[in-house]
Amino acid sequence: TGAHRRIKCVDCHLPNENAAMHYLWKSIDGMKDAIVFYSGHVPEIMRLTERGEKVLQKNCVRCHDTTVTHIDTERPCWKCHRRISHTRSG
């Protein structure tokens, strides 16, 4: 929704604290995605891994740091902000 329409998948789903980690995980996740896609075993519903949840949470807090300074950042942002998703994309 809103500003989230202008960001790319990697802005939320890859580590963005430094370039080395970003490109390392981009390679790893890209290879996993290619294997899943070309094997024909794409799940109907995709779920975040535990690592993916941590990365996503860090990126929410990174982008919205001034908004979240006084709230519990341990609770996953998407638990309250369910509409910030991409279930109808692709």
DOLUMKOL-326323 format. One line per 5 residues: their letters; for each residue z, x, y of N, C-alpha, C. Coordinates in steps of 0.02 Angstrom, whole numbers, plus 50000, padded with zeros to 5 digits. Layout:
N
A	Z:X:Y:Z:X:Y:Z:X:Y; ... .
end
This chain:
90
TGAHR	50000:50042:49941:50000:50000:50000:50000:50044:50062; 49974:50019:50116:49975:50054:50179:49952:50126:50175; 49995:50171:50199:49978:50242:50201:49967:50271:50131; 49995:50241:50081:49987:50267:50013:49915:50261:49988; 49875:50220:50019:49805:50214:49999:49766:50278:50016 .
RIKCV	49790:50316:50064:49753:50375:50087:49772:50440:50050; 49821:50437:50006:49841:50498:49971:49807:50503:49903; 49805:50563:49877:49774:50575:49812:49827:50576:49757; 49805:50567:49696:49850:50568:49638:49895:50629:49638; 49865:50688:49652:49902:50751:49649:49957:50755:49701 .
DCHLP	49951:50717:49755:50003:50718:49807:50070:50692:49779; 50068:50646:49733:50129:50618:49703:50144:50648:49635; 50093:50660:49595:50103:50675:49524:50104:50748:49506; 50093:50793:49553:50098:50865:49539:50150:50896:49585; 50183:50950:49561:50231:50984:49605:50195:51011:49666 .
NENAA	50226:51003:49724:50194:51025:49786:50237:51073:49826; 50290:51100:49794:50333:51147:49831:50301:51216:49840; 50255:51235:49795:50218:51297:49805:50152:51294:49767; 50104:51332:49791:50035:51328:49765:50031:51350:49691; 50068:51401:49672:50064:51426:49603:50085:51371:49553 .
MHYLW	50141:51338:49567:50164:51285:49521:50115:51226:49522; 50089:51210:49581:50041:51155:49587:49981:51167:49542; 49951:51226:49547:49890:51240:49508:49905:51251:49434; 49964:51278:49418:49983:51285:49347:49986:51216:49315; 50023:51169:49347:50030:51103:49318:49966:51062:49324 .
KSIDG	49925:51076:49373:49860:51042:49378:49818:51060:49317; 49820:51124:49297:49783:51146:49237:49810:51115:49174; 49876:51117:49166:49908:51090:49106:49895:51015:49100; 49910:50977:49154:49901:50905:49152:49827:50886:49145; 49783:50924:49177:49711:50911:49171:49686:50920:49100 .
MKDAI	49711:50971:49067:49691:50983:48997:49717:50927:48952; 49780:50907:48963:49808:50852:48923:49768:50788:48934; 49750:50774:48997:49711:50714:49012:49643:50716:48978; 49611:50774:48980:49545:50781:48949:49549:50770:48873; 49600:50799:48842:49608:50790:48769:49619:50717:48752 .
VFYSG	49663:50684:48789:49677:50613:48776:49614:50571:48786; 49579:50582:48841:49519:50543:48857:49465:50553:48804; 49449:50616:48789:49394:50630:48743:49412:50617:48670; 49476:50612:48654:49495:50596:48585:49490:50520:48573; 49486:50482:48628:49482:50409:48621:49550:50376:48612 .
HVPEI	49604:50412:48622:49671:50386:48612:49706:50373:48678; 49671:50341:48725:49701:50327:48790:49747:50266:48782; 49811:50273:48798:49857:50217:48790:49840:50160:48838; 49854:50099:48817:49843:50041:48859:49886:50045:48922; 49949:50065:48914:49995:50074:48970:50017:50146:48970 .
MRLTE	50006:50180:49026:50027:50250:49031:50097:50253:49060; 50137:50297:49032:50206:50305:49054:50217:50376:49079; 50259:50384:49128:50278:50450:49152:50322:50485:49101; 50313:50549:49095:50359:50590:49055:50421:50602:49097; 50472:50630:49067:50533:50647:49104:50517:50697:49160 .
RGEKV	50475:50746:49144:50454:50795:49194:50415:50760:49249; 50370:50715:49231:50331:50678:49279:50374:50637:49327; 50427:50607:49300:50472:50568:49342:50507:50613:49393; 50528:50673:49372:50561:50719:49418:50514:50741:49474; 50452:50756:49455:50402:50777:49505:50388:50720:49554 .
LQKNC	50378:50661:49528:50364:50603:49571:50421:50591:49619; 50482:50593:49595:50541:50582:49638:50545:50635:49693; 50534:50698:49674:50536:50752:49724:50484:50740:49779; 50425:50717:49758:50371:50706:49807:50385:50646:49851; 50416:50594:49824:50435:50537:49867:50484:50561:49921 .
VRCHD	50535:50598:49900:50585:50622:49946:50555:50671:49995; 50510:50714:49972:50477:50763:50015:50438:50728:50072; 50401:50677:50055:50361:50642:50106:50402:50596:50151; 50455:50569:50123:50495:50520:50160:50565:50546:50175; 50571:50612:50185:50637:50643:50192:50678:50614:50249 .
TTVTH	50648:50598:50305:50687:50570:50360:50713:50500:50345; 50678:50464:50303:50698:50396:50285:50753:50395:50233; 50752:50443:50188:50797:50441:50130:50859:50485:50137; 50871:50513:50195:50928:50559:50202:50996:50525:50191; 51001:50461:50200:51065:50426:50193:51068:50379:50133 .
IDTER	51023:50389:50085:51024:50347:50026:51031:50390:49964; 51042:50357:49907:51049:50392:49843:50981:50415:49819; 50966:50479:49825:50901:50504:49804:50898:50517:49729; 50952:50506:49693:50952:50514:49621:50920:50453:49586; 50923:50396:49619:50892:50335:49592:50817:50340:49603 .
PCWKC	50777:50329:49551:50704:50334:49560:50679:50285:49613; 50640:50310:49659:50614:50269:49714:50576:50208:49689; 50539:50215:49634:50497:50160:49609:50537:50104:49577; 50602:50114:49568:50644:50059:49542:50650:50003:49594; 50651:50022:49657:50654:49972:49711:50585:49958:49740 .
HRRIS	50544:50009:49743:50478:50003:49775:50424:49994:49721; 50429:49940:49684:50383:49927:49628:50311:49917:49651; 50302:49895:49712:50234:49881:49736:50196:49945:49752; 50231:50001:49758:50198:50065:49771:50176:50093:49703; 50120:50069:49680:50096:50090:49614:50020:50087:49614 .
HTRSG	49992:50100:49557:49919:50099:49552:49897:50062:49489; 49930:50006:49475:49913:49969:49414:49844:49937:49419; 49819:49926:49479:49753:49894:49486:49699:49944:49508; 49714:50008:49503:49664:50058:49524:49626:50084:49464; 49570:50116:49478:49530:50146:49424:49486:50097:49388 .
end
